[in-house]
């Protein structure tokens, strides 16, 4: 069962309706603003925790701690995760920036527990 705990969250402003994207990666899009992350997004800033339903609505973003994340592909425990085109977690390729480490195996649209952590993938574990 996916869980979340001991989070450090920040509040940004949603660029548009993100209500269908809870527990997906978001990226910094402007001054204190975010939108859905793109594949291997260099501006990846965290995982969306709430459901902001329009532009200008507060978006709670987990920057550190345990969070839930929607999977975008199959990945193993320990995989360094980045975003697919829908903000879902996928294994980062060698050298890509990642925003979370899988604490559970993942699959497409499965909600799993991850450790929010940022870095550049040195191994390419998938």
Phi and psi in radians as a Rosetta constraint file:
Dihedral C 1 N 2 CA 2 C 2 CIRCULARHARMONIC -1.221 0.35
Dihedral N 2 CA 2 C 2 N 3 CIRCULARHARMONIC 2.455 0.35
Dihedral C 2 N 3 CA 3 C 3 CIRCULARHARMONIC -2.347 0.35
Dihedral N 3 CA 3 C 3 N 4 CIRCULARHARMONIC 2.950 0.35
Dihedral C 3 N 4 CA 4 C 4 CIRCULARHARMONIC -2.508 0.35
Dihedral N 4 CA 4 C 4 N 5 CIRCULARHARMONIC 2.479 0.35
Dihedral C 4 N 5 CA 5 C 5 CIRCULARHARMONIC -2.920 0.35
Dihedral N 5 CA 5 C 5 N 6 CIRCULARHARMONIC 2.875 0.35
Dihedral C 5 N 6 CA 6 C 6 CIRCULARHARMONIC 0.761 0.35
Dihedral N 6 CA 6 C 6 N 7 CIRCULARHARMONIC 0.938 0.35
Dihedral C 6 N 7 CA 7 C 7 CIRCULARHARMONIC -1.638 0.35
Dihedral N 7 CA 7 C 7 N 8 CIRCULARHARMONIC 2.601 0.35
Dihedral C 7 N 8 CA 8 C 8 CIRCULARHARMONIC -1.936 0.35
Dihedral N 8 CA 8 C 8 N 9 CIRCULARHARMONIC 1.929 0.35
Dihedral C 8 N 9 CA 9 C 9 CIRCULARHARMONIC -1.927 0.35
Dihedral N 9 CA 9 C 9 N 10 CIRCULARHARMONIC 2.640 0.35
Dihedral C 9 N 10 CA 10 C 10 CIRCULARHARMONIC -2.158 0.35
Dihedral N 10 CA 10 C 10 N 11 CIRCULARHARMONIC 2.808 0.35
Dihedral C 10 N 11 CA 11 C 11 CIRCULARHARMONIC -1.950 0.35
Dihedral N 11 CA 11 C 11 N 12 CIRCULARHARMONIC 2.154 0.35
Dihedral C 11 N 12 CA 12 C 12 CIRCULARHARMONIC -2.086 0.35
Dihedral N 12 CA 12 C 12 N 13 CIRCULARHARMONIC -3.138 0.35
Dihedral C 12 N 13 CA 13 C 13 CIRCULARHARMONIC -1.885 0.35
Dihedral N 13 CA 13 C 13 N 14 CIRCULARHARMONIC 2.301 0.35
Dihedral C 13 N 14 CA 14 C 14 CIRCULARHARMONIC -1.264 0.35
Dihedral N 14 CA 14 C 14 N 15 CIRCULARHARMONIC 2.402 0.35
Dihedral C 14 N 15 CA 15 C 15 CIRCULARHARMONIC -1.293 0.35
Dihedral N 15 CA 15 C 15 N 16 CIRCULARHARMONIC -0.428 0.35
Dihedral C 15 N 16 CA 16 C 16 CIRCULARHARMONIC -2.804 0.35
Dihedral N 16 CA 16 C 16 N 17 CIRCULARHARMONIC -3.066 0.35
Dihedral C 16 N 17 CA 17 C 17 CIRCULARHARMONIC -1.120 0.35
Dihedral N 17 CA 17 C 17 N 18 CIRCULARHARMONIC 1.983 0.35
Dihedral C 17 N 18 CA 18 C 18 CIRCULARHARMONIC -1.966 0.35
Dihedral N 18 CA 18 C 18 N 19 CIRCULARHARMONIC 0.329 0.35
Dihedral C 18 N 19 CA 19 C 19 CIRCULARHARMONIC -1.110 0.35
Dihedral N 19 CA 19 C 19 N 20 CIRCULARHARMONIC -0.352 0.35
Dihedral C 19 N 20 CA 20 C 20 CIRCULARHARMONIC -1.671 0.35
Dihedral N 20 CA 20 C 20 N 21 CIRCULARHARMONIC 0.180 0.35
Dihedral C 20 N 21 CA 21 C 21 CIRCULARHARMONIC -2.163 0.35
Dihedral N 21 CA 21 C 21 N 22 CIRCULARHARMONIC 0.428 0.35
Dihedral C 21 N 22 CA 22 C 22 CIRCULARHARMONIC -1.039 0.35
Dihedral N 22 CA 22 C 22 N 23 CIRCULARHARMONIC 2.478 0.35
Dihedral C 22 N 23 CA 23 C 23 CIRCULARHARMONIC 1.120 0.35
Dihedral N 23 CA 23 C 23 N 24 CIRCULARHARMONIC 0.668 0.35
Dihedral C 23 N 24 CA 24 C 24 CIRCULARHARMONIC -2.217 0.35
Dihedral N 24 CA 24 C 24 N 25 CIRCULARHARMONIC 2.780 0.35
Dihedral C 24 N 25 CA 25 C 25 CIRCULARHARMONIC -1.202 0.35
Dihedral N 25 CA 25 C 25 N 26 CIRCULARHARMONIC 2.459 0.35
Dihedral C 25 N 26 CA 26 C 26 CIRCULARHARMONIC -2.160 0.35
Dihedral N 26 CA 26 C 26 N 27 CIRCULARHARMONIC 2.810 0.35
Dihedral C 26 N 27 CA 27 C 27 CIRCULARHARMONIC -2.195 0.35
Dihedral N 27 CA 27 C 27 N 28 CIRCULARHARMONIC 2.660 0.35
Dihedral C 27 N 28 CA 28 C 28 CIRCULARHARMONIC -1.194 0.35
Dihedral N 28 CA 28 C 28 N 29 CIRCULARHARMONIC 2.255 0.35
Dihedral C 28 N 29 CA 29 C 29 CIRCULARHARMONIC -2.090 0.35
Dihedral N 29 CA 29 C 29 N 30 CIRCULARHARMONIC -0.127 0.35
Dihedral C 29 N 30 CA 30 C 30 CIRCULARHARMONIC 3.048 0.35
Dihedral N 30 CA 30 C 30 N 31 CIRCULARHARMONIC -2.878 0.35
Dihedral C 30 N 31 CA 31 C 31 CIRCULARHARMONIC -1.118 0.35
Dihedral N 31 CA 31 C 31 N 32 CIRCULARHARMONIC 1.888 0.35
Dihedral C 31 N 32 CA 32 C 32 CIRCULARHARMONIC 0.939 0.35
Dihedral N 32 CA 32 C 32 N 33 CIRCULARHARMONIC 0.614 0.35
Dihedral C 32 N 33 CA 33 C 33 CIRCULARHARMONIC -2.248 0.35
Dihedral N 33 CA 33 C 33 N 34 CIRCULARHARMONIC 2.704 0.35
Dihedral C 33 N 34 CA 34 C 34 CIRCULARHARMONIC -2.469 0.35
Dihedral N 34 CA 34 C 34 N 35 CIRCULARHARMONIC 2.782 0.35
Dihedral C 34 N 35 CA 35 C 35 CIRCULARHARMONIC -2.534 0.35
Dihedral N 35 CA 35 C 35 N 36 CIRCULARHARMONIC 3.110 0.35
Dihedral C 35 N 36 CA 36 C 36 CIRCULARHARMONIC -1.081 0.35
Dihedral N 36 CA 36 C 36 N 37 CIRCULARHARMONIC 2.357 0.35
Dihedral C 36 N 37 CA 37 C 37 CIRCULARHARMONIC -1.242 0.35
Dihedral N 37 CA 37 C 37 N 38 CIRCULARHARMONIC 2.661 0.35
Dihedral C 37 N 38 CA 38 C 38 CIRCULARHARMONIC -1.797 0.35
Dihedral N 38 CA 38 C 38 N 39 CIRCULARHARMONIC 2.974 0.35
Dihedral C 38 N 39 CA 39 C 39 CIRCULARHARMONIC -0.955 0.35
Dihedral N 39 CA 39 C 39 N 40 CIRCULARHARMONIC 2.275 0.35
Dihedral C 39 N 40 CA 40 C 40 CIRCULARHARMONIC 0.851 0.35
Dihedral N 40 CA 40 C 40 N 41 CIRCULARHARMONIC 0.717 0.35
Dihedral C 40 N 41 CA 41 C 41 CIRCULARHARMONIC -1.134 0.35
Dihedral N 41 CA 41 C 41 N 42 CIRCULARHARMONIC 2.158 0.35
Dihedral C 41 N 42 CA 42 C 42 CIRCULARHARMONIC -1.206 0.35
Dihedral N 42 CA 42 C 42 N 43 CIRCULARHARMONIC -0.354 0.35
Dihedral C 42 N 43 CA 43 C 43 CIRCULARHARMONIC -1.689 0.35
Dihedral N 43 CA 43 C 43 N 44 CIRCULARHARMONIC 0.241 0.35
Dihedral C 43 N 44 CA 44 C 44 CIRCULARHARMONIC -0.891 0.35
Dihedral N 44 CA 44 C 44 N 45 CIRCULARHARMONIC 2.203 0.35
Dihedral C 44 N 45 CA 45 C 45 CIRCULARHARMONIC -2.118 0.35
Dihedral N 45 CA 45 C 45 N 46 CIRCULARHARMONIC -0.297 0.35
Dihedral C 45 N 46 CA 46 C 46 CIRCULARHARMONIC 2.818 0.35
Dihedral N 46 CA 46 C 46 N 47 CIRCULARHARMONIC -2.854 0.35
Dihedral C 46 N 47 CA 47 C 47 CIRCULARHARMONIC -2.029 0.35
Dihedral N 47 CA 47 C 47 N 48 CIRCULARHARMONIC 2.244 0.35
Dihedral C 47 N 48 CA 48 C 48 CIRCULARHARMONIC -1.178 0.35
Dihedral N 48 CA 48 C 48 N 49 CIRCULARHARMONIC 2.246 0.35
Dihedral C 48 N 49 CA 49 C 49 CIRCULARHARMONIC -1.789 0.35
Dihedral N 49 CA 49 C 49 N 50 CIRCULARHARMONIC -0.382 0.35
Dihedral C 49 N 50 CA 50 C 50 CIRCULARHARMONIC -2.071 0.35
Dihedral N 50 CA 50 C 50 N 51 CIRCULARHARMONIC -2.901 0.35
Dihedral C 50 N 51 CA 51 C 51 CIRCULARHARMONIC -2.234 0.35
Dihedral N 51 CA 51 C 51 N 52 CIRCULARHARMONIC 1.213 0.35
Dihedral C 51 N 52 CA 52 C 52 CIRCULARHARMONIC -1.107 0.35
Dihedral N 52 CA 52 C 52 N 53 CIRCULARHARMONIC 2.180 0.35
Dihedral C 52 N 53 CA 53 C 53 CIRCULARHARMONIC -1.763 0.35
Dihedral N 53 CA 53 C 53 N 54 CIRCULARHARMONIC 0.470 0.35
Dihedral C 53 N 54 CA 54 C 54 CIRCULARHARMONIC 3.059 0.35
Dihedral N 54 CA 54 C 54 N 55 CIRCULARHARMONIC 2.938 0.35
Dihedral C 54 N 55 CA 55 C 55 CIRCULARHARMONIC -1.102 0.35
Dihedral N 55 CA 55 C 55 N 56 CIRCULARHARMONIC 2.410 0.35
Dihedral C 55 N 56 CA 56 C 56 CIRCULARHARMONIC 1.513 0.35
Dihedral N 56 CA 56 C 56 N 57 CIRCULARHARMONIC -0.042 0.35
Dihedral C 56 N 57 CA 57 C 57 CIRCULARHARMONIC -1.490 0.35
Dihedral N 57 CA 57 C 57 N 58 CIRCULARHARMONIC 2.513 0.35
Dihedral C 57 N 58 CA 58 C 58 CIRCULARHARMONIC -1.080 0.35
Dihedral N 58 CA 58 C 58 N 59 CIRCULARHARMONIC 2.312 0.35
Dihedral C 58 N 59 CA 59 C 59 CIRCULARHARMONIC -2.018 0.35
Dihedral N 59 CA 59 C 59 N 60 CIRCULARHARMONIC 2.100 0.35
Dihedral C 59 N 60 CA 60 C 60 CIRCULARHARMONIC -1.536 0.35
Dihedral N 60 CA 60 C 60 N 61 CIRCULARHARMONIC 2.130 0.35
Dihedral C 60 N 61 CA 61 C 61 CIRCULARHARMONIC -2.124 0.35
Dihedral N 61 CA 61 C 61 N 62 CIRCULARHARMONIC 2.166 0.35
Dihedral C 61 N 62 CA 62 C 62 CIRCULARHARMONIC -1.375 0.35
Dihedral N 62 CA 62 C 62 N 63 CIRCULARHARMONIC 2.149 0.35
Dihedral C 62 N 63 CA 63 C 63 CIRCULARHARMONIC -1.823 0.35
Dihedral N 63 CA 63 C 63 N 64 CIRCULARHARMONIC -0.306 0.35
Dihedral C 63 N 64 CA 64 C 64 CIRCULARHARMONIC -2.831 0.35
Dihedral N 64 CA 64 C 64 N 65 CIRCULARHARMONIC 2.540 0.35
Dihedral C 64 N 65 CA 65 C 65 CIRCULARHARMONIC 1.990 0.35
Dihedral N 65 CA 65 C 65 N 66 CIRCULARHARMONIC -2.912 0.35
Dihedral C 65 N 66 CA 66 C 66 CIRCULARHARMONIC -1.613 0.35
Dihedral N 66 CA 66 C 66 N 67 CIRCULARHARMONIC 2.324 0.35
Dihedral C 66 N 67 CA 67 C 67 CIRCULARHARMONIC -2.417 0.35
Dihedral N 67 CA 67 C 67 N 68 CIRCULARHARMONIC 2.859 0.35
Dihedral C 67 N 68 CA 68 C 68 CIRCULARHARMONIC -1.521 0.35
Dihedral N 68 CA 68 C 68 N 69 CIRCULARHARMONIC 2.615 0.35
Dihedral C 68 N 69 CA 69 C 69 CIRCULARHARMONIC -2.553 0.35
Dihedral N 69 CA 69 C 69 N 70 CIRCULARHARMONIC 2.359 0.35
Dihedral C 69 N 70 CA 70 C 70 CIRCULARHARMONIC -1.394 0.35
Dihedral N 70 CA 70 C 70 N 71 CIRCULARHARMONIC 2.238 0.35
Dihedral C 70 N 71 CA 71 C 71 CIRCULARHARMONIC -1.361 0.35
Dihedral N 71 CA 71 C 71 N 72 CIRCULARHARMONIC 2.588 0.35
Dihedral C 71 N 72 CA 72 C 72 CIRCULARHARMONIC -1.997 0.35
Dihedral N 72 CA 72 C 72 N 73 CIRCULARHARMONIC -0.089 0.35
Dihedral C 72 N 73 CA 73 C 73 CIRCULARHARMONIC -2.900 0.35
Dihedral N 73 CA 73 C 73 N 74 CIRCULARHARMONIC 3.011 0.35
Dihedral C 73 N 74 CA 74 C 74 CIRCULARHARMONIC -1.314 0.35
Dihedral N 74 CA 74 C 74 N 75 CIRCULARHARMONIC 2.355 0.35
Dihedral C 74 N 75 CA 75 C 75 CIRCULARHARMONIC -2.581 0.35
Dihedral N 75 CA 75 C 75 N 76 CIRCULARHARMONIC 2.828 0.35
Dihedral C 75 N 76 CA 76 C 76 CIRCULARHARMONIC -1.798 0.35
Dihedral N 76 CA 76 C 76 N 77 CIRCULARHARMONIC 2.881 0.35
Dihedral C 76 N 77 CA 77 C 77 CIRCULARHARMONIC -0.997 0.35
Dihedral N 77 CA 77 C 77 N 78 CIRCULARHARMONIC 2.349 0.35
Dihedral C 77 N 78 CA 78 C 78 CIRCULARHARMONIC 1.611 0.35
Dihedral N 78 CA 78 C 78 N 79 CIRCULARHARMONIC -0.158 0.35
Dihedral C 78 N 79 CA 79 C 79 CIRCULARHARMONIC -1.116 0.35
Dihedral N 79 CA 79 C 79 N 80 CIRCULARHARMONIC 2.424 0.35
Dihedral C 79 N 80 CA 80 C 80 CIRCULARHARMONIC -1.448 0.35
Dihedral N 80 CA 80 C 80 N 81 CIRCULARHARMONIC 2.216 0.35
Dihedral C 80 N 81 CA 81 C 81 CIRCULARHARMONIC -1.953 0.35
Dihedral N 81 CA 81 C 81 N 82 CIRCULARHARMONIC 2.435 0.35
Dihedral C 81 N 82 CA 82 C 82 CIRCULARHARMONIC -2.186 0.35
Dihedral N 82 CA 82 C 82 N 83 CIRCULARHARMONIC -2.959 0.35
Dihedral C 82 N 83 CA 83 C 83 CIRCULARHARMONIC -1.762 0.35
Dihedral N 83 CA 83 C 83 N 84 CIRCULARHARMONIC 2.573 0.35
Dihedral C 83 N 84 CA 84 C 84 CIRCULARHARMONIC -1.650 0.35
Dihedral N 84 CA 84 C 84 N 85 CIRCULARHARMONIC -2.976 0.35
Dihedral C 84 N 85 CA 85 C 85 CIRCULARHARMONIC -1.178 0.35
Dihedral N 85 CA 85 C 85 N 86 CIRCULARHARMONIC -0.212 0.35
Dihedral C 85 N 86 CA 86 C 86 CIRCULARHARMONIC -1.978 0.35
Dihedral N 86 CA 86 C 86 N 87 CIRCULARHARMONIC 0.305 0.35
Dihedral C 86 N 87 CA 87 C 87 CIRCULARHARMONIC 1.338 0.35
Dihedral N 87 CA 87 C 87 N 88 CIRCULARHARMONIC 0.072 0.35
Dihedral C 87 N 88 CA 88 C 88 CIRCULARHARMONIC -1.441 0.35
Dihedral N 88 CA 88 C 88 N 89 CIRCULARHARMONIC 2.743 0.35
Dihedral C 88 N 89 CA 89 C 89 CIRCULARHARMONIC -1.357 0.35
Dihedral N 89 CA 89 C 89 N 90 CIRCULARHARMONIC 2.270 0.35
Dihedral C 89 N 90 CA 90 C 90 CIRCULARHARMONIC -2.400 0.35
Dihedral N 90 CA 90 C 90 N 91 CIRCULARHARMONIC 2.716 0.35
Dihedral C 90 N 91 CA 91 C 91 CIRCULARHARMONIC -1.096 0.35
Dihedral N 91 CA 91 C 91 N 92 CIRCULARHARMONIC 2.312 0.35
Dihedral C 91 N 92 CA 92 C 92 CIRCULARHARMONIC -1.343 0.35
Dihedral N 92 CA 92 C 92 N 93 CIRCULARHARMONIC 2.441 0.35
Dihedral C 92 N 93 CA 93 C 93 CIRCULARHARMONIC -1.346 0.35
Dihedral N 93 CA 93 C 93 N 94 CIRCULARHARMONIC 2.890 0.35
Dihedral C 93 N 94 CA 94 C 94 CIRCULARHARMONIC -0.885 0.35
Dihedral N 94 CA 94 C 94 N 95 CIRCULARHARMONIC 2.223 0.35
Dihedral C 94 N 95 CA 95 C 95 CIRCULARHARMONIC 1.471 0.35
Dihedral N 95 CA 95 C 95 N 96 CIRCULARHARMONIC -0.227 0.35
Dihedral C 95 N 96 CA 96 C 96 CIRCULARHARMONIC -1.295 0.35
Dihedral N 96 CA 96 C 96 N 97 CIRCULARHARMONIC 2.628 0.35
Dihedral C 96 N 97 CA 97 C 97 CIRCULARHARMONIC -1.266 0.35
Dihedral N 97 CA 97 C 97 N 98 CIRCULARHARMONIC 2.429 0.35
Dihedral C 97 N 98 CA 98 C 98 CIRCULARHARMONIC -2.172 0.35
Dihedral N 98 CA 98 C 98 N 99 CIRCULARHARMONIC 2.850 0.35
Dihedral C 98 N 99 CA 99 C 99 CIRCULARHARMONIC -2.205 0.35
Dihedral N 99 CA 99 C 99 N 100 CIRCULARHARMONIC -0.013 0.35
Dihedral C 99 N 100 CA 100 C 100 CIRCULARHARMONIC -2.828 0.35
Dihedral N 100 CA 100 C 100 N 101 CIRCULARHARMONIC 2.777 0.35
Dihedral C 100 N 101 CA 101 C 101 CIRCULARHARMONIC -2.076 0.35
Dihedral N 101 CA 101 C 101 N 102 CIRCULARHARMONIC 2.266 0.35
Dihedral C 101 N 102 CA 102 C 102 CIRCULARHARMONIC -1.229 0.35
Dihedral N 102 CA 102 C 102 N 103 CIRCULARHARMONIC 2.198 0.35
Dihedral C 102 N 103 CA 103 C 103 CIRCULARHARMONIC -1.730 0.35
Dihedral N 103 CA 103 C 103 N 104 CIRCULARHARMONIC -0.104 0.35
Dihedral C 103 N 104 CA 104 C 104 CIRCULARHARMONIC -2.442 0.35
Dihedral N 104 CA 104 C 104 N 105 CIRCULARHARMONIC 2.719 0.35
Dihedral C 104 N 105 CA 105 C 105 CIRCULARHARMONIC -1.170 0.35
Dihedral N 105 CA 105 C 105 N 106 CIRCULARHARMONIC 2.628 0.35
Dihedral C 105 N 106 CA 106 C 106 CIRCULARHARMONIC -2.187 0.35
Dihedral N 106 CA 106 C 106 N 107 CIRCULARHARMONIC 2.907 0.35
Dihedral C 106 N 107 CA 107 C 107 CIRCULARHARMONIC -2.665 0.35
Dihedral N 107 CA 107 C 107 N 108 CIRCULARHARMONIC 2.961 0.35
Dihedral C 107 N 108 CA 108 C 108 CIRCULARHARMONIC -0.988 0.35
Dihedral N 108 CA 108 C 108 N 109 CIRCULARHARMONIC 2.172 0.35
Dihedral C 108 N 109 CA 109 C 109 CIRCULARHARMONIC 1.140 0.35
Dihedral N 109 CA 109 C 109 N 110 CIRCULARHARMONIC 0.133 0.35
Dihedral C 109 N 110 CA 110 C 110 CIRCULARHARMONIC -1.409 0.35
Dihedral N 110 CA 110 C 110 N 111 CIRCULARHARMONIC 2.309 0.35
Dihedral C 110 N 111 CA 111 C 111 CIRCULARHARMONIC -1.526 0.35
Dihedral N 111 CA 111 C 111 N 112 CIRCULARHARMONIC 2.134 0.35
Dihedral C 111 N 112 CA 112 C 112 CIRCULARHARMONIC -2.271 0.35
Dihedral N 112 CA 112 C 112 N 113 CIRCULARHARMONIC 2.940 0.35
Dihedral C 112 N 113 CA 113 C 113 CIRCULARHARMONIC -1.582 0.35
Dihedral N 113 CA 113 C 113 N 114 CIRCULARHARMONIC 2.342 0.35
Dihedral C 113 N 114 CA 114 C 114 CIRCULARHARMONIC -2.329 0.35
Dihedral N 114 CA 114 C 114 N 115 CIRCULARHARMONIC 2.738 0.35
Dihedral C 114 N 115 CA 115 C 115 CIRCULARHARMONIC -1.684 0.35
Dihedral N 115 CA 115 C 115 N 116 CIRCULARHARMONIC 2.043 0.35
Dihedral C 115 N 116 CA 116 C 116 CIRCULARHARMONIC -1.292 0.35
Dihedral N 116 CA 116 C 116 N 117 CIRCULARHARMONIC 2.093 0.35
Dihedral C 116 N 117 CA 117 C 117 CIRCULARHARMONIC -2.768 0.35
Dihedral N 117 CA 117 C 117 N 118 CIRCULARHARMONIC 2.472 0.35
Dihedral C 117 N 118 CA 118 C 118 CIRCULARHARMONIC -2.009 0.35
Dihedral N 118 CA 118 C 118 N 119 CIRCULARHARMONIC 2.509 0.35
Dihedral C 118 N 119 CA 119 C 119 CIRCULARHARMONIC -3.138 0.35
Dihedral N 119 CA 119 C 119 N 120 CIRCULARHARMONIC -2.950 0.35
Dihedral C 119 N 120 CA 120 C 120 CIRCULARHARMONIC -2.035 0.35
Dihedral N 120 CA 120 C 120 N 121 CIRCULARHARMONIC 2.197 0.35
Dihedral C 120 N 121 CA 121 C 121 CIRCULARHARMONIC -1.159 0.35
Dihedral N 121 CA 121 C 121 N 122 CIRCULARHARMONIC 1.957 0.35
Dihedral C 121 N 122 CA 122 C 122 CIRCULARHARMONIC -1.510 0.35
Dihedral N 122 CA 122 C 122 N 123 CIRCULARHARMONIC -0.155 0.35
Dihedral C 122 N 123 CA 123 C 123 CIRCULARHARMONIC -2.100 0.35
Dihedral N 123 CA 123 C 123 N 124 CIRCULARHARMONIC -0.526 0.35
Dihedral C 123 N 124 CA 124 C 124 CIRCULARHARMONIC 1.326 0.35
Dihedral N 124 CA 124 C 124 N 125 CIRCULARHARMONIC 0.517 0.35
Dihedral C 124 N 125 CA 125 C 125 CIRCULARHARMONIC -1.195 0.35
Dihedral N 125 CA 125 C 125 N 126 CIRCULARHARMONIC 2.249 0.35
